[in-house]
Amino acid sequence: MAKIHDPVANELELVITRMFDAPRELVWKAWTESERVLQWLGPSGFTATEFKLDPSPGGRWHSRMHDPDGKVYANRGIVHEAIEPERMEFTFAWDNDDGTPGRQMLISIELEDRNGKTQMTFRQAEFESRDDRDGHNDGWSQSFDKLAFYLSTQ
């Protein structure tokens, strides 16, 4: 049975494609090794202070970052798929004030070798609104700018 095109669902999905001037293996490590992730995770002005990941199916991950005013943002999830250095898929949920996970979304990252550079396709869904999606687009885009800078220093 053919899947019906659902324009509302597509509006509630974020897709960002970026080209990094770095080998795919390095981009993979920048996503999976704590000391590397802490160098770039979070929008401009944010500081990542904690990141832990078990990059195997069923593995858990969590991160914590602070905005310029010191407010803490924490999130977590479970890895569904990890094929080094090609693809990772995991759930994503912001922590509620009581420390429990909020509404879950799904993130996938695909890394393709492009003659020594890496094309990354990042997908996150499903958002509750376009405004929520657009806010995440801004945050992730700023994070990926920081990732590009980090990769240029390696």
Sequence and secondary structure as in RCSB ss.txt:
>XXXX:A:sequence
MAKIHDPVANELELVITRMFDAPRELVWKAWTESERVLQWLGPSGFTATEFKLDPSPGGRWHSRMHDPDGKVYAN
RGIVHEAIEPERMEFTFAWDNDDGTPGRQMLISIELEDRNGKTQMTFRQAEFESRDDRDGHNDGWSQSFDKLAFY
LSTQ
>XXXX:A:secstr
      HHHHHT EEEEEEESS HHHHHHHHH HHHHTTT SSTT EEEEEEE  STT EEEEEEE TT  EEEE
EEEEEEEETTTEEEEEEEEB TTS B S EEEEEEEEEETTEEEEEEEEE  SSHHHHHHHHHHHHHHHHHHHHH
HHT 
